[in-house]
């Protein structure tokens, strides 16, 4: 019989990628949880997207894969040999290319918007908000440790822009 629970977290501790045990309210665990939540909500947005746009679904699926590597990077960020994002500059370029391609197809207003025109657009707005919260927690975590953040912070910063243009795309093109 397969057991899904190890009971190792029953006292409020968990293991980082390095094997180090930390409290579940540790800033690294908090940030990994934010990234995990973002990936889960991306799954919900994908399910709402359905067959409306295979291109957007491909972007979201690739993003979920990238976020798995981001969680590994964050989880190992305090170890002596942190997991490096081998393709992080490439990931950043990919996200920027997605943003540019989507922006070329939409009208980007210069006003504050209200979500709710479409359900899918509202999900993308929620993803934008979650990604901004995630980025704020990353800034705090990496500022405390004085680590080189060149691999992660620009990438996390672009995610909110990506979700913003996806929100507009959903409301303007998939309605």
Backbone torsions as a table, in degrees:
resi	resn	phi	psi	omega
1	UNK	NA	131.3	178.6
2	UNK	-82.7	133.9	178.4
3	UNK	-109.0	124.4	-178.4
4	UNK	-84.9	-21.7	-176.8
5	UNK	-109.5	131.5	177.7
6	UNK	-93.8	-14.8	-177.0
7	UNK	66.8	8.0	-179.0
8	UNK	-71.4	-17.9	-179.4
9	UNK	-98.0	6.3	-174.5
10	UNK	-63.9	-20.9	-179.1
11	UNK	-99.9	10.4	176.3
12	UNK	90.4	17.4	178.0
13	UNK	-120.6	155.2	177.0
14	UNK	-142.8	170.0	-179.5
15	UNK	-104.6	137.9	170.8
16	UNK	-81.4	173.7	-179.5
17	UNK	-58.3	-31.9	180.0
18	UNK	-73.0	-12.9	-175.8
19	UNK	99.5	-13.5	178.9
20	UNK	-62.1	135.5	177.9
21	UNK	-91.9	130.2	179.4
22	UNK	-135.9	161.0	175.7
23	UNK	-65.8	150.9	-178.4
24	UNK	-70.0	-10.9	175.2
25	UNK	-98.9	12.3	177.0
26	UNK	-63.2	142.8	-179.0
27	UNK	-54.9	-33.0	177.3
28	UNK	-66.6	-43.7	179.8
29	UNK	-65.6	-40.0	177.2
30	UNK	-58.9	-46.9	-177.7
31	UNK	-68.6	-41.8	176.5
32	UNK	-59.6	-38.8	177.0
33	UNK	-63.0	-37.9	177.3
34	UNK	-63.9	-43.4	179.6
35	UNK	-65.1	-41.8	178.8
36	UNK	-62.2	-42.2	177.3
37	UNK	-62.2	-42.1	178.3
38	UNK	-59.4	-45.8	179.8
39	UNK	-62.2	-38.2	178.8
40	UNK	-65.6	-43.9	178.6
41	UNK	-66.8	-31.3	174.5
42	UNK	-61.0	-39.9	177.0
43	UNK	-60.4	-39.7	177.8
44	UNK	-66.3	-42.7	177.6
45	UNK	-62.3	-39.2	178.1
46	UNK	-62.6	-39.9	-179.4
47	UNK	-67.3	-33.7	177.1
48	UNK	-73.1	-33.4	179.9
49	UNK	-63.1	-41.0	179.7
50	UNK	54.5	-128.8	-177.0
51	UNK	-95.1	9.6	-175.3
52	UNK	-65.1	-34.2	-178.4
53	UNK	-157.4	106.3	177.6
54	UNK	-66.4	-32.8	-179.8
55	UNK	-63.7	-46.0	179.1
56	UNK	-66.4	-39.5	177.2
57	UNK	-61.0	-40.5	177.3
58	UNK	-61.4	-42.7	178.3
59	UNK	-60.1	-48.1	-177.5
60	UNK	-64.8	-38.7	178.5
61	UNK	-65.9	-43.9	176.7
62	UNK	-61.4	-39.6	179.5
63	UNK	-62.5	-40.8	177.0
64	UNK	-60.0	-40.5	177.1
65	UNK	-64.7	-42.8	178.0
66	UNK	-61.1	-40.6	-178.0
67	UNK	-65.6	-28.1	174.2
68	UNK	-62.2	-41.6	178.2
69	UNK	-70.5	-34.5	175.8
70	UNK	-61.9	-41.4	177.8
71	UNK	-62.6	-39.2	177.3
72	UNK	-64.0	-42.8	178.0
73	UNK	-59.4	-49.1	-178.1
74	UNK	-63.5	-44.7	-177.8
75	UNK	-62.1	-28.2	-178.8
76	UNK	-103.0	7.2	-170.7
77	UNK	-64.8	-21.6	179.4
78	UNK	-94.9	-8.7	-177.3
79	UNK	-77.5	164.1	-179.2
80	UNK	-67.2	-29.0	176.6
81	UNK	-123.7	80.4	-177.6
82	UNK	-66.9	150.9	173.7
83	UNK	-64.5	128.1	179.2
84	UNK	-98.1	141.9	174.9
85	UNK	-79.2	100.0	-172.1
86	UNK	-61.7	-25.1	-176.3
87	UNK	-120.1	23.4	-172.9
88	UNK	-59.9	-42.2	175.9
89	UNK	-62.7	-35.5	177.1
90	UNK	-66.6	-42.0	177.3
91	UNK	-58.7	-44.4	178.9
92	UNK	-60.5	-45.3	178.7
93	UNK	-62.4	-40.5	179.2
94	UNK	-61.7	-47.3	-179.8
95	UNK	-62.7	-41.9	178.7
96	UNK	-64.0	-36.8	176.6
97	UNK	-65.8	-40.7	177.5
98	UNK	-60.9	-44.9	-179.6
99	UNK	-58.9	-48.5	-178.3
100	UNK	-61.8	-41.8	-179.2
101	UNK	-65.1	-39.4	-179.7
102	UNK	-73.1	-42.2	179.4
103	UNK	-59.0	-32.8	-179.8
104	UNK	-66.1	-16.1	-176.2
105	UNK	-105.6	-2.6	-173.1
106	UNK	-129.3	167.3	170.7
107	UNK	-96.5	121.9	179.0
108	UNK	-101.1	104.6	-177.6
109	UNK	-72.6	157.3	179.7
110	UNK	-105.5	46.2	179.9
111	UNK	-142.5	162.5	172.7
112	UNK	-72.1	139.0	-176.9
113	UNK	-110.0	159.2	173.9
114	UNK	-112.8	127.3	178.0
115	UNK	-73.9	154.3	174.0
116	UNK	130.3	-4.9	178.2
117	UNK	-61.8	-42.7	175.2
118	UNK	-132.3	153.3	178.9
119	UNK	-63.5	-43.4	180.0
120	UNK	-64.0	-42.1	176.6
121	UNK	-60.4	-39.6	177.7
122	UNK	-64.2	-38.2	176.1
123	UNK	-63.8	-41.8	178.5
124	UNK	-65.7	-36.0	175.7
125	UNK	-64.2	-41.6	176.3
126	UNK	-60.6	-42.4	176.9
127	UNK	-61.5	-38.4	177.1
128	UNK	-60.3	-45.5	-178.9
129	UNK	-66.1	-44.0	179.1
130	UNK	-62.7	-41.3	-179.2
131	UNK	-66.4	-34.0	176.9
132	UNK	-68.3	-40.9	177.1
133	UNK	-63.0	-42.4	178.7
134	UNK	-59.9	-45.0	180.0
135	UNK	-62.4	-42.1	179.0
136	UNK	-60.3	-41.5	178.6
137	UNK	-67.7	-33.3	177.5
138	UNK	-66.8	-41.6	178.4
139	UNK	-59.2	-45.5	179.4
140	UNK	-62.8	-48.6	-177.6
141	UNK	-59.7	-49.5	-174.1
142	UNK	-77.7	-24.3	175.0
143	UNK	-68.2	-38.0	180.0
144	UNK	-63.8	-35.2	-173.6
145	UNK	-97.2	-2.7	-179.6
146	UNK	49.6	44.6	179.8
147	UNK	-91.9	160.0	173.6
148	UNK	-71.5	115.0	-176.6
149	UNK	-103.5	10.3	-176.0
150	UNK	-62.2	-21.5	179.5
151	UNK	-79.6	-29.2	-166.2
152	UNK	-115.3	-43.4	-172.8
153	UNK	-63.9	-43.7	177.5
154	UNK	-61.0	-39.1	178.7
155	UNK	-62.4	-49.3	-179.5
156	UNK	-62.3	-36.8	178.9
157	UNK	-62.3	-39.2	-177.9
158	UNK	-71.0	-24.2	-176.9
159	UNK	-60.5	-40.6	-179.9
160	UNK	-65.1	-35.0	176.3
161	UNK	-66.3	-42.0	177.9
162	UNK	-58.9	-46.4	-178.6
163	UNK	-68.9	-30.3	175.6
164	UNK	-63.5	-49.0	-178.9
165	UNK	-69.9	-30.4	174.4
166	UNK	-66.4	-37.8	175.8
167	UNK	-58.9	-49.0	179.1
168	UNK	-63.4	-42.0	179.4
169	UNK	-60.0	-45.9	-179.6
170	UNK	-61.3	-44.1	-178.5
171	UNK	-71.3	-33.5	-174.6
172	UNK	-93.8	-31.8	-171.0
173	UNK	-114.6	-22.2	-176.1
174	UNK	-108.4	4.0	-178.1
175	UNK	-67.5	NA	NA
